[in-house]
Amino acid sequence: MDFTSAYQTLYTAALVVLLLLTGAMIVRAVIGPRYTDRILSINVLGTLVICIIALLSRILKESYLTDVALIYASISFIAVLMLASMFIPAEARPPLLRRRRNAREPAAADDPEEKEEEHEHS
């Protein structure tokens, strides 16, 4: 077996593994269960497609496919940023766990800076 056929076998095996992983990421993107799982699987799916295009570029000996992979990488990056900005809130705050002990006590401020100002004035 010469080097050329060994590399072709290696590239083909890697391509098959990447295609199987792509199928798994498509299933994960559909199943979810949360938005963050779906966004992450779409990001991994984009990375896998970039790897597949790069391998095809090497197998077919077509250098223009590397340019396609770079363009796809930038589009995939922008798409994941857009999805994350739409579905993940910018200011995620935990729920207010403390309640007023009695009706005469003032409610605690939601903003930590306001709490510091109240302690400074006291």
Secondary structure, DSSP 8 states (H G I E B T S, - for coil): --HHHHHHHHHHHHHHHHHHHHHHHHHHHHH-SSHHHHHHHHHHHHHHHHHHHHHHHHHHT-THHHHHHHHHHHHHHHHHHHHHHHHS-SS---------SSTTS----SSHHHHHHHHHH-
